[in-house]
């Protein structure tokens, strides 16, 4: 693992209106799966070569959360969603960027800008590459969802020794009836169960942020206690 840069950044909170946030960033070249998992277990997220976590002095609303795979049971609703999508195919491969990716990414974010007032700025291939393609090493993957030959969803994940880290998912709003976000997560859980992985790392749960508060629906889950440093023990419960 080659740490290229490490810094703190103060900015407007990404999750709660009217708050400021302090984020700890690490830019890491050639990060291996073990090192990635050690950071994820301590509350970091990965976008490209960038690992980050909030370390706000006066706020602890961002709670790292992970699903207990062994004790997760698929509800009737979950089984209906999986059954309804029997005409949708999926493929897993190393992350990539194409015009198809960029058009779908753009369509999804314009939709979320209109529906949930997300901040919006147009992306380009270099920005997408830096965020979702680079830094994947031998543990980063994308799961592509298709309706026949039409790309309708992209699920970016890290497959680690003890679990799957959910990085980002985006989809075609025209296929909202398929609940693709839930479908992608159920497929992660199915894969984790079949490969004896213990956890699905969901990133941050923030009670007051609708885009993140939904994560508490997936039970049982545990949350990370405090903000352990890299050489400190981590405790989840």
Secondary structure as UniProt FT lines:
FT   STRAND          2..12
FT   TURN            17..18
FT   STRAND          20..29
FT   HELIX           33..40
FT   TURN            41..43
FT   STRAND          45..47
FT   TURN            48..49
FT   STRAND          50..54
FT   TURN            57..58
FT   STRAND          63..68
FT   TURN            70..71
FT   HELIX           76..84
FT   TURN            85..87
FT   STRAND          88..93
FT   HELIX           99..116
FT   HELIX           125..128
FT   HELIX           129..133
FT   TURN            134..135
FT   TURN            137..139
FT   STRAND          140..147
FT   TURN            148..149
FT   STRAND          150..159
FT   STRAND          163..171
FT   HELIX           173..178
FT   HELIX           180..194
FT   TURN            195..196
FT   STRAND          199..205
FT   TURN            207..208
FT   HELIX           210..213
FT   HELIX           214..217
FT   STRAND          221..224
FT   TURN            230..231
//
